[in-house]
Amino acid sequence: MREARTQEGIGPEVPRRIARRAPRITVCGDALLDVWIHGTSGRLAREAPAPVVDAHRTERAPGGAANTAMNLAALGARVRMVGLVGDDAAAAHLRRLLDEAGVDTSLLLRRAGATTAKTRIVVEDQVMVRLDRTGEAEPAEALARLTDAATAGIADADALVVCDYGGAVHTAGLPERLAGLARPPLVVVDAHRPDHWAPLRPDLVTPNAAEAEAVLGSPLGHGRGRVEAAVRGSARLCARTGAAAAVVTLDRDGAVLADGSGALHRTRANPAAEKQASGAGDTFVAALTAALASGVPRTVALDLAQAAADVVVQRLGTSLCSTEDLLSHLGLVRDALTPVDALVRIVDEHRAAGRRIVLTNGCFDVLHRGHTASLSRARRLGDVLVVALNDDASVRRLKGPDRPLNPLPDRAGVLAALSCVDHVVAFSEDAPLPLISALRPDVYAKGGDYAPEMLAETAAVEACGGEVRILDYVSDYSTSSLVERMRTGAAHAGA
């Protein structure tokens, strides 16, 4: 048997590979809404010995399968959500939050009745009570629509992750229906009863200790003993779930990857003090699936998933783990700038995969709403957005001797943190003509009051077979005017 500690084998390119490849992942499962009501309490109710909570703040977040989808999107995957929700305010909140995160909700179907919701009332970081509202039993018509949606959802997916918590996806007859179809290259099942999905022959099942015990019909024990028990039972676990391999999650004892052959890869968790954290298992499955779908080896993918779970258990509420969260947690915060020669290779890989490359450029000295709006619009013109950033010397030539206010590494770091930006590269010329020739973008996007014929870059772009697109000008936003207002304000304050 072989053991490895969490984080071994994870370099800075491993978390970034997911965002770079952006795998298409379909999440089929039971979506719910998590609600957190925060307040204070200093007295008991007259009618019963129960605390009276004065509510101050309410937070809502996608839960269950929807939390898995949110985490996948935060890691850079292209995500489609398949499931059933009710026709109520909870469903509207859930759909809005998923849409804002970039999750495709076209196959998240509505049916009559309530959406499953879990409401936690929290006082001083302590959950006082949890109120669950579960949806009604699904009618046959709704289950039939769900089956059709799941069939459509896997047609072009790189991976399918099933999140079965005993709701609609458990009762819709999906294992047998999907087993007869062309399957995605990767199928991961995260289910309370993973043996229910045996006909699907998943590549991986991810039971927790209690779920594994239920399938095996025997306890795993505690501590190192249950790690060994999970390995000993892995052959039966895989046989009964139809899976090629199993990852058994053991909470504070980390996780174990076993395929019945006796091989073992174990992670070690970084447990947190008991908080009202929720959904770490969803984060684990999301990171594991995204990494595997991006071509990361299984053992490294497992370490990455453990690291992602360690991130969210340190937070309150239902939380997400992004690529930047992982890099920070693992101590792999990188230089946000990609060297030109490395970027040329990366762009060639994107192009070979059929992705459309968008290039834009600017100084981006003090990032403001006009910048982020333009960058978001530029990203929608293709699949990969490269931002070329003027170095400090070229900013001084263009803007004056007192600019930039923020040096190149700081400006690059802010841009790289934006979800719409895939790569940041620096250039020293007044216009990025050599960079255009090297990268050969499909689209060159420029914001402002320009026409293509006014730009020196147009000829270089067209010579490479690309097109120039002028982005709508965002009025009332200018770095120069913003800097002037700050200076004027400072002068007035000192007067």
C-alpha positions as a Python dict, from the first residue, in 0.01 Angstrom:
ca = {
    (1, 'M'): (0, 0, 0),
    (2, 'R'): (113, 355, -74),
    (3, 'E'): (18, 668, 113),
    (4, 'A'): (58, 1031, 15),
    (5, 'R'): (-4, 1348, 205),
    (6, 'T'): (-238, 1617, 82),
    (7, 'Q'): (-80, 1877, -150),
    (8, 'E'): (197, 1651, -283),
    (9, 'G'): (225, 1678, -660),
    (10, 'I'): (16, 1995, -682),
    (11, 'G'): (198, 2274, -862),
    (12, 'P'): (49, 2608, -961),
    (13, 'E'): (-46, 2476, -1306),
    (14, 'V'): (-271, 2204, -1164),
    (15, 'P'): (-548, 2433, -1032),
    (16, 'R'): (-509, 2660, -1335),
    (17, 'R'): (-546, 2371, -1578),
    (18, 'I'): (-914, 2339, -1495),
    (19, 'A'): (-989, 2701, -1580),
    (20, 'R'): (-770, 2680, -1889),
    (21, 'R'): (-942, 2368, -2027),
    (22, 'A'): (-1289, 2470, -1902),
    (23, 'P'): (-1437, 2117, -1920),
    (24, 'R'): (-1809, 2084, -1994),
    (25, 'I'): (-1962, 1922, -1686),
    (26, 'T'): (-2326, 1830, -1635),
    (27, 'V'): (-2453, 1814, -1277),
    (28, 'C'): (-2764, 1600, -1243),
    (29, 'G'): (-2904, 1610, -894),
    (30, 'D'): (-3123, 1743, -618),
    (31, 'A'): (-3092, 2122, -603),
    (32, 'L'): (-3196, 2307, -289),
    (33, 'L'): (-3165, 2650, -132),
    (34, 'D'): (-2960, 2707, 183),
    (35, 'V'): (-3081, 2999, 397),
    (36, 'W'): (-2880, 3142, 687),
    (37, 'I'): (-3055, 3381, 926),
    (38, 'H'): (-2810, 3560, 1157),
    (39, 'G'): (-2923, 3738, 1469),
    (40, 'T'): (-2879, 3796, 1840),
    (41, 'S'): (-3059, 3653, 2139),
    (42, 'G'): (-3079, 3780, 2495),
    (43, 'R'): (-3405, 3649, 2630),
    (44, 'L'): (-3641, 3352, 2638),
    (45, 'A'): (-3992, 3346, 2500),
    (46, 'R'): (-4276, 3380, 2753),
    (47, 'E'): (-4474, 3090, 2613),
    (48, 'A'): (-4187, 2839, 2613),
    (49, 'P'): (-3824, 2804, 2732),
    (50, 'A'): (-3697, 2889, 2386),
    (51, 'P'): (-3457, 3169, 2289),
    (52, 'V'): (-3600, 3471, 2108),
    (53, 'V'): (-3378, 3557, 1811),
    (54, 'D'): (-3372, 3907, 1669),
    (55, 'A'): (-3287, 3853, 1302),
    (56, 'H'): (-3039, 4100, 1150),
    (57, 'R'): (-2919, 3943, 827),
    (58, 'T'): (-3034, 3673, 586),
    (59, 'E'): (-2804, 3498, 339),
    (60, 'R'): (-2906, 3257, 65),
    (61, 'A'): (-2688, 3015, -129),
    (62, 'P'): (-2743, 2721, -364),
    (63, 'G'): (-2720, 2394, -177),
    (64, 'G'): (-2699, 2024, -254),
    (65, 'A'): (-2634, 1954, -621),
    (66, 'A'): (-2661, 2326, -692),
    (67, 'N'): (-2367, 2387, -456),
    (68, 'T'): (-2165, 2131, -650),
    (69, 'A'): (-2250, 2321, -970),
    (70, 'M'): (-2149, 2653, -812),
    (71, 'N'): (-1813, 2513, -702),
    (72, 'L'): (-1748, 2370, -1047),
    (73, 'A'): (-1817, 2711, -1201),
    (74, 'A'): (-1590, 2881, -945),
    (75, 'L'): (-1309, 2648, -1053),
    (76, 'G'): (-1355, 2743, -1420),
    (77, 'A'): (-1567, 2459, -1557),
    (78, 'R'): (-1855, 2515, -1798),
    (79, 'V'): (-2148, 2380, -1601),
    (80, 'R'): (-2499, 2269, -1688),
    (81, 'M'): (-2749, 2197, -1409),
    (82, 'V'): (-3014, 1925, -1452),
    (83, 'G'): (-3282, 1891, -1185),
    (84, 'L'): (-3625, 1982, -1058),
    (85, 'V'): (-3724, 2282, -846),
    (86, 'G'): (-4060, 2414, -732),
    (87, 'D'): (-4258, 2713, -849),
    (88, 'D'): (-4183, 2950, -562),
    (89, 'A'): (-3957, 3229, -438),
    (90, 'A'): (-3689, 2980, -330),
    (91, 'A'): (-3664, 2851, -687),
    (92, 'A'): (-3636, 3207, -820),
    (93, 'H'): (-3352, 3283, -575),
    (94, 'L'): (-3179, 2958, -664),
    (95, 'R'): (-3201, 3011, -1038),
    (96, 'R'): (-3081, 3372, -1011),
    (97, 'L'): (-2776, 3275, -806),
    (98, 'L'): (-2684, 2996, -1048),
    (99, 'D'): (-2732, 3222, -1350),
    (100, 'E'): (-2511, 3491, -1196),
    (101, 'A'): (-2238, 3232, -1142),
    (102, 'G'): (-2251, 3135, -1509),
    (103, 'V'): (-2424, 2798, -1459),
    (104, 'D'): (-2651, 2696, -1747),
    (105, 'T'): (-2997, 2646, -1592),
    (106, 'S'): (-3189, 2570, -1912),
    (107, 'L'): (-3237, 2210, -1792),
    (108, 'L'): (-3326, 2304, -1433),
    (109, 'L'): (-3696, 2228, -1467),
    (110, 'R'): (-3984, 2385, -1277),
    (111, 'R'): (-4273, 2185, -1137),
    (112, 'A'): (-4565, 2270, -912),
    (113, 'G'): (-4501, 2286, -538),
    (114, 'A'): (-4220, 2392, -307),
    (115, 'T'): (-3845, 2389, -357),
    (116, 'T'): (-3647, 2203, -94),
    (117, 'A'): (-3491, 2459, 141),
    (118, 'K'): (-3282, 2434, 458),
    (119, 'T'): (-3299, 2734, 689),
    (120, 'R'): (-3048, 2771, 972),
    (121, 'I'): (-3091, 3027, 1250),
    (122, 'V'): (-2751, 3138, 1379),
    (123, 'V'): (-2663, 3332, 1694),
    (124, 'E'): (-2299, 3429, 1753),
    (125, 'D'): (-2166, 3166, 1510),
    (126, 'Q'): (-2379, 2894, 1670),
    (127, 'V'): (-2659, 2722, 1480),
    (128, 'M'): (-2962, 2729, 1711),
    (129, 'V'): (-3202, 2535, 1491),
    (130, 'R'): (-3240, 2414, 1132),
    (131, 'L'): (-3575, 2418, 957),
    (132, 'D'): (-3613, 2191, 653),
    (133, 'R'): (-3885, 2233, 395),
    (134, 'T'): (-3892, 1943, 153),
    (135, 'G'): (-4074, 1932, -175),
    (136, 'E'): (-4369, 1705, -234),
    (137, 'A'): (-4337, 1365, -401),
    (138, 'E'): (-4263, 1418, -767),
    (139, 'P'): (-4544, 1336, -1011),
    (140, 'A'): (-4470, 1091, -1290),
    (141, 'E'): (-4489, 1367, -1551),
    (142, 'A'): (-4216, 1569, -1376),
    (143, 'L'): (-3992, 1263, -1343),
    (144, 'A'): (-4034, 1188, -1714),
    (145, 'R'): (-3928, 1544, -1800),
    (146, 'L'): (-3629, 1511, -1567),
    (147, 'T'): (-3523, 1192, -1745),
    (148, 'D'): (-3544, 1365, -2083),
    (149, 'A'): (-3345, 1661, -1949),
    (150, 'A'): (-3073, 1433, -1814),
    (151, 'T'): (-3053, 1259, -2151),
    (152, 'A'): (-3008, 1593, -2326),
    (153, 'G'): (-2764, 1717, -2062),
    (154, 'I'): (-2501, 1448, -2119),
    (155, 'A'): (-2501, 1466, -2500),
    (156, 'D'): (-2191, 1686, -2530),
    (157, 'A'): (-2054, 1674, -2175),
    (158, 'D'): (-1695, 1594, -2082),
    (159, 'A'): (-1819, 1466, -1746),
    (160, 'L'): (-2138, 1383, -1560),
    (161, 'V'): (-2158, 1417, -1184),
    (162, 'V'): (-2467, 1270, -1017),
    (163, 'C'): (-2567, 1424, -682),
    (164, 'D'): (-2836, 1196, -542),
    (165, 'Y'): (-2969, 1284, -197),
    (166, 'G'): (-3276, 1063, -219),
    (167, 'G'): (-3493, 1308, -412),
    (168, 'A'): (-3618, 1321, -768),
    (169, 'V'): (-3302, 1189, -935),
    (170, 'H'): (-3326, 878, -715),
    (171, 'T'): (-3682, 796, -817),
    (172, 'A'): (-3673, 883, -1187),
    (173, 'G'): (-3524, 555, -1312),
    (174, 'L'): (-3216, 736, -1440),
    (175, 'P'): (-2951, 463, -1389),
    (176, 'E'): (-3115, 226, -1635),
    (177, 'R'): (-3209, 503, -1881),
    (178, 'L'): (-2864, 663, -1889),
    (179, 'A'): (-2686, 326, -1898),
    (180, 'G'): (-2825, 268, -2247),
    (181, 'L'): (-2689, 594, -2387),
    (182, 'A'): (-2348, 709, -2506),
    (183, 'R'): (-2185, 814, -2183),
    (184, 'P'): (-1950, 1106, -2116),
    (185, 'P'): (-1580, 1023, -2077),
    (186, 'L'): (-1612, 1061, -1699),
    (187, 'V'): (-1904, 966, -1473),
    (188, 'V'): (-1889, 1042, -1099),
    (189, 'V'): (-2165, 941, -858),
    (190, 'D'): (-2209, 1113, -522),
    (191, 'A'): (-2513, 943, -369),
    (192, 'H'): (-2660, 841, -37),
    (193, 'R'): (-2713, 499, -197),
    (194, 'P'): (-2432, 462, -454),
    (195, 'D'): (-2532, 100, -525),
    (196, 'H'): (-2855, 237, -677),
    (197, 'W'): (-2642, 368, -966),
    (198, 'A'): (-2462, 38, -1037),
    (199, 'P'): (-2628, -2, -1382),
    (200, 'L'): (-2458, 320, -1492),
    (201, 'R'): (-2112, 164, -1429),
    (202, 'P'): (-1962, 492, -1297),
    (203, 'D'): (-1593, 562, -1318),
    (204, 'L'): (-1593, 679, -958),
    (205, 'V'): (-1824, 677, -656),
    (206, 'T'): (-1764, 906, -359),
    (207, 'P'): (-1944, 770, -51),
    (208, 'N'): (-1879, 905, 295),
    (209, 'A'): (-1809, 661, 577),
    (210, 'A'): (-2176, 603, 665),
    (211, 'E'): (-2272, 551, 300),
    (212, 'A'): (-1986, 306, 248),
    (213, 'E'): (-2090, 116, 561),
    (214, 'A'): (-2446, 90, 431),
    (215, 'V'): (-2326, -60, 102),
    (216, 'L'): (-2079, -297, 270),
    (217, 'G'): (-2315, -395, 549),
    (218, 'S'): (-2041, -361, 810),
    (219, 'P'): (-1885, -74, 1012),
    (220, 'L'): (-1554, 81, 914),
    (221, 'G'): (-1450, 165, 1268),
    (222, 'H'): (-1253, 474, 1366),
    (223, 'G'): (-917, 642, 1300),
    (224, 'R'): (-655, 450, 1103),
    (225, 'G'): (-859, 135, 1150),
    (226, 'R'): (-1135, 268, 928),
    (227, 'V'): (-887, 367, 659),
    (228, 'E'): (-767, 7, 646),
    (229, 'A'): (-1127, -119, 658),
    (230, 'A'): (-1217, 102, 361),
    (231, 'V'): (-927, -45, 162),
    (232, 'R'): (-1016, -402, 259),
    (233, 'G'): (-1377, -343, 156),
    (234, 'S'): (-1296, -160, -165),
    (235, 'A'): (-1336, -464, -391),
    (236, 'R'): (-1686, -529, -255),
    (237, 'L'): (-1766, -159, -263),
    (238, 'C'): (-1672, -131, -631),
    (239, 'A'): (-1854, -454, -718),
    (240, 'R'): (-2177, -348, -547),
    (241, 'T'): (-2174, 4, -692),
    (242, 'G'): (-2056, -99, -1039),
    (243, 'A'): (-1775, 153, -1010),
    (244, 'A'): (-1421, 131, -1143),
    (245, 'A'): (-1292, 300, -827),
    (246, 'A'): (-1419, 452, -504),
    (247, 'V'): (-1316, 753, -298),
    (248, 'V'): (-1437, 710, 60),
    (249, 'T'): (-1443, 1042, 246),
    (250, 'L'): (-1373, 1009, 618),
    (251, 'D'): (-1428, 1363, 746),
    (252, 'R'): (-1140, 1450, 981),
    (253, 'D'): (-944, 1144, 864),
    (254, 'G'): (-928, 1271, 505),
    (255, 'A'): (-1018, 1047, 212),
    (256, 'V'): (-911, 715, 61),
    (257, 'L'): (-892, 621, -306),
    (258, 'A'): (-917, 248, -370),
    (259, 'D'): (-1008, 33, -669),
    (260, 'G'): (-1013, -312, -511),
    (261, 'S'): (-661, -399, -621),
    (262, 'G'): (-500, -306, -293),
    (263, 'A'): (-362, 27, -419),
    (264, 'L'): (-419, 318, -181),
    (265, 'H'): (-389, 691, -198),
    (266, 'R'): (-485, 872, 116),
    (267, 'T'): (-529, 1240, 188),
    (268, 'R'): (-517, 1401, 529),
    (269, 'A'): (-774, 1664, 619),
    (270, 'N'): (-703, 1997, 785),
    (271, 'P'): (-1003, 2001, 1021),
    (272, 'A'): (-1153, 2321, 1152),
    (273, 'A'): (-1322, 2402, 1478),
    (274, 'E'): (-1692, 2324, 1466),
    (275, 'K'): (-1869, 2604, 1280),
    (276, 'Q'): (-2183, 2635, 1075),
    (277, 'A'): (-1993, 2535, 763),
    (278, 'S'): (-2195, 2340, 511),
    (279, 'G'): (-2135, 2168, 179),
    (280, 'A'): (-1767, 2072, 208),
    (281, 'G'): (-1856, 1737, 53),
    (282, 'D'): (-2006, 1912, -248),
    (283, 'T'): (-1687, 2116, -287),
    (284, 'F'): (-1477, 1799, -263),
    (285, 'V'): (-1675, 1624, -538),
    (286, 'A'): (-1672, 1935, -758),
    (287, 'A'): (-1294, 1979, -738),
    (288, 'L'): (-1232, 1607, -790),
    (289, 'T'): (-1458, 1593, -1096),
    (290, 'A'): (-1321, 1914, -1249),
    (291, 'A'): (-961, 1798, -1205),
    (292, 'L'): (-1023, 1453, -1352),
    (293, 'A'): (-1217, 1601, -1644),
    (294, 'S'): (-916, 1827, -1712),
    (295, 'G'): (-675, 1536, -1737),
    (296, 'V'): (-522, 1560, -1389),
    (297, 'P'): (-399, 1220, -1256),
    (298, 'R'): (-632, 1059, -1002),
    (299, 'T'): (-398, 1086, -705),
    (300, 'V'): (-325, 1454, -770),
    (301, 'A'): (-695, 1520, -832),
    (302, 'L'): (-774, 1366, -495),
    (303, 'D'): (-519, 1586, -320),
    (304, 'L'): (-666, 1889, -495),
    (305, 'A'): (-1018, 1794, -385),
    (306, 'Q'): (-905, 1759, -24),
    (307, 'A'): (-740, 2100, -39),
    (308, 'A'): (-1062, 2254, -175),
    (309, 'A'): (-1265, 2096, 107),
    (310, 'D'): (-1012, 2227, 360),
    (311, 'V'): (-1070, 2578, 223),
    (312, 'V'): (-1447, 2578, 274),
    (313, 'V'): (-1453, 2413, 618),
    (314, 'Q'): (-1267, 2717, 750),
    (315, 'R'): (-1554, 2942, 640),
    (316, 'L'): (-1901, 3008, 769),
    (317, 'G'): (-2211, 2911, 578),
    (318, 'T'): (-2233, 2747, 237),
    (319, 'S'): (-1909, 2848, 69),
    (320, 'L'): (-1724, 2811, -260),
    (321, 'C'): (-1361, 2737, -342),
    (322, 'S'): (-1222, 2915, -647),
    (323, 'T'): (-895, 2863, -834),
    (324, 'E'): (-739, 3160, -657),
    (325, 'D'): (-858, 3022, -320),
    (326, 'L'): (-676, 2697, -396),
    (327, 'L'): (-358, 2870, -505),
    (328, 'S'): (-356, 3080, -190),
    (329, 'H'): (-437, 2787, 40),
    (330, 'L'): (-161, 2572, -112),
    (331, 'G'): (92, 2854, -103),
    (332, 'L'): (104, 2857, -482),
    (333, 'V'): (12, 3218, -545),
    (334, 'R'): (182, 3283, -873),
    (335, 'D'): (305, 3574, -1075),
    (336, 'A'): (-13, 3677, -1252),
    (337, 'L'): (180, 3758, -1571),
    (338, 'T'): (232, 3482, -1826),
    (339, 'P'): (555, 3512, -2030),
    (340, 'V'): (494, 3567, -2402),
    (341, 'D'): (661, 3243, -2516),
    (342, 'A'): (460, 3037, -2265),
    (343, 'L'): (141, 3219, -2361),
    (344, 'V'): (196, 3143, -2731),
    (345, 'R'): (208, 2771, -2647),
    (346, 'I'): (-102, 2796, -2428),
    (347, 'V'): (-297, 2984, -2696),
    (348, 'D'): (-193, 2725, -2956),
    (349, 'E'): (-338, 2453, -2729),
    (350, 'H'): (-663, 2648, -2696),
    (351, 'R'): (-681, 2696, -3072),
    (352, 'A'): (-616, 2325, -3137),
    (353, 'A'): (-909, 2250, -2906),
    (354, 'G'): (-1134, 2473, -3119),
    (355, 'R'): (-1151, 2765, -2877),
    (356, 'R'): (-1191, 3123, -2999),
    (357, 'I'): (-918, 3359, -2872),
    (358, 'V'): (-1001, 3718, -2776),
    (359, 'L'): (-727, 3976, -2711),
    (360, 'T'): (-772, 4318, -2555),
    (361, 'N'): (-524, 4560, -2405),
    (362, 'G'): (-486, 4867, -2186),
    (363, 'C'): (-315, 5026, -1887),
    (364, 'F'): (-580, 4929, -1627),
    (365, 'D'): (-409, 5147, -1370),
    (366, 'V'): (-704, 5194, -1134),
    (367, 'L'): (-961, 4926, -1212),
    (368, 'H'): (-1318, 5061, -1222),
    (369, 'R'): (-1663, 4960, -1338),
    (370, 'G'): (-1599, 5074, -1694),
    (371, 'H'): (-1304, 4836, -1715),
    (372, 'T'): (-1487, 4535, -1575),
    (373, 'A'): (-1788, 4596, -1801),
    (374, 'S'): (-1564, 4611, -2110),
    (375, 'L'): (-1368, 4301, -2006),
    (376, 'S'): (-1688, 4104, -1949),
    (377, 'R'): (-1814, 4205, -2294),
    (378, 'A'): (-1483, 4110, -2451),
    (379, 'R'): (-1494, 3765, -2286),
    (380, 'R'): (-1835, 3700, -2441),
    (381, 'L'): (-1686, 3739, -2789),
    (382, 'G'): (-1499, 3410, -2756),
    (383, 'D'): (-1384, 3130, -2529),
    (384, 'V'): (-1051, 3261, -2394),
    (385, 'L'): (-973, 3622, -2299),
    (386, 'V'): (-612, 3742, -2301),
    (387, 'V'): (-547, 4088, -2154),
    (388, 'A'): (-230, 4260, -2273),
    (389, 'L'): (-112, 4506, -2011),
    (390, 'N'): (107, 4810, -2079),
    (391, 'D'): (424, 4790, -1872),
    (392, 'D'): (512, 5082, -1644),
    (393, 'A'): (736, 5257, -1895),
    (394, 'S'): (472, 5256, -2168),
    (395, 'V'): (209, 5381, -1922),
    (396, 'R'): (434, 5677, -1840),
    (397, 'R'): (473, 5755, -2209),
    (398, 'L'): (98, 5740, -2264),
    (399, 'K'): (-35, 5891, -1941),
    (400, 'G'): (241, 6112, -1802),
    (401, 'P'): (533, 6091, -1557),
    (402, 'D'): (309, 6050, -1250),
    (403, 'R'): (147, 5732, -1380),
    (404, 'P'): (94, 5447, -1323),
    (405, 'L'): (-35, 5471, -969),
    (406, 'N'): (-11, 5091, -937),
    (407, 'P'): (297, 4902, -1061),
    (408, 'L'): (274, 4629, -1323),
    (409, 'P'): (266, 4326, -1083),
    (410, 'D'): (-20, 4480, -883),
    (411, 'R'): (-222, 4568, -1193),
    (412, 'A'): (-168, 4219, -1332),
    (413, 'G'): (-273, 4055, -1005),
    (414, 'V'): (-602, 4245, -994),
    (415, 'L'): (-683, 4156, -1356),
    (416, 'A'): (-592, 3789, -1311),
    (417, 'A'): (-835, 3767, -1018),
    (418, 'L'): (-1130, 3853, -1246),
    (419, 'S'): (-1327, 3546, -1352),
    (420, 'C'): (-1364, 3675, -1709),
    (421, 'V'): (-987, 3703, -1760),
    (422, 'D'): (-798, 3387, -1856),
    (423, 'H'): (-443, 3516, -1911),
    (424, 'V'): (-252, 3841, -1853),
    (425, 'V'): (60, 3934, -2049),
    (426, 'A'): (272, 4252, -2050),
    (427, 'F'): (403, 4448, -2347),
    (428, 'S'): (637, 4745, -2370),
    (429, 'E'): (531, 4911, -2697),
    (430, 'D'): (266, 5182, -2723),
    (431, 'A'): (50, 4937, -2923),
    (432, 'P'): (71, 4556, -2891),
    (433, 'L'): (157, 4490, -3257),
    (434, 'P'): (428, 4223, -3198),
    (435, 'L'): (199, 4049, -2950),
    (436, 'I'): (-86, 4039, -3202),
    (437, 'S'): (145, 3878, -3457),
    (438, 'A'): (263, 3620, -3202),
    (439, 'L'): (-80, 3528, -3061),
    (440, 'R'): (-288, 3562, -3381),
    (441, 'P'): (-617, 3632, -3196),
    (442, 'D'): (-949, 3551, -3357),
    (443, 'V'): (-1088, 3875, -3215),
    (444, 'Y'): (-915, 4194, -3109),
    (445, 'A'): (-1149, 4390, -2880),
    (446, 'K'): (-1105, 4758, -2812),
    (447, 'G'): (-1320, 4976, -2590),
    (448, 'G'): (-1391, 5343, -2651),
    (449, 'D'): (-1494, 5585, -2924),
    (450, 'Y'): (-1297, 5428, -3208),
    (451, 'A'): (-1356, 5293, -3557),
    (452, 'P'): (-1141, 4999, -3671),
    (453, 'E'): (-970, 5208, -3936),
    (454, 'M'): (-849, 5446, -3664),
    (455, 'L'): (-646, 5176, -3491),
    (456, 'A'): (-286, 5088, -3569),
    (457, 'E'): (-367, 4733, -3455),
    (458, 'T'): (-630, 4668, -3727),
    (459, 'A'): (-387, 4580, -4006),
    (460, 'A'): (-194, 4338, -3781),
    (461, 'V'): (-515, 4166, -3667),
    (462, 'E'): (-652, 4128, -4018),
    (463, 'A'): (-316, 4001, -4145),
    (464, 'C'): (-353, 3714, -3897),
    (465, 'G'): (-706, 3636, -4014),
    (466, 'G'): (-875, 3797, -3712),
    (467, 'E'): (-1138, 4065, -3676),
    (468, 'V'): (-1151, 4390, -3480),
    (469, 'R'): (-1453, 4449, -3257),
    (470, 'I'): (-1524, 4784, -3094),
    (471, 'L'): (-1688, 4746, -2754),
    (472, 'D'): (-1968, 4979, -2648),
    (473, 'Y'): (-1822, 5278, -2467),
    (474, 'V'): (-1903, 5284, -2095),
    (475, 'S'): (-1972, 5650, -2027),
    (476, 'D'): (-1882, 5840, -1710),
    (477, 'Y'): (-1593, 5607, -1626),
    (478, 'S'): (-1236, 5723, -1681),
    (479, 'T'): (-920, 5644, -1484),
    (480, 'S'): (-783, 5994, -1549),
    (481, 'S'): (-1098, 6164, -1422),
    (482, 'L'): (-1110, 5927, -1125),
    (483, 'V'): (-750, 6013, -1034),
    (484, 'E'): (-829, 6383, -1069),
    (485, 'R'): (-1131, 6351, -839),
    (486, 'M'): (-918, 6173, -579),
    (487, 'R'): (-651, 6442, -597),
    (488, 'T'): (-908, 6723, -580),
    (489, 'G'): (-1075, 6555, -285),
    (490, 'A'): (-740, 6519, -108),
    (491, 'A'): (-661, 6886, -171),
    (492, 'H'): (-998, 6995, -34),
    (493, 'A'): (-954, 6773, 270),
    (494, 'G'): (-620, 6937, 346),
    (495, 'A'): (-747, 7291, 301),
}
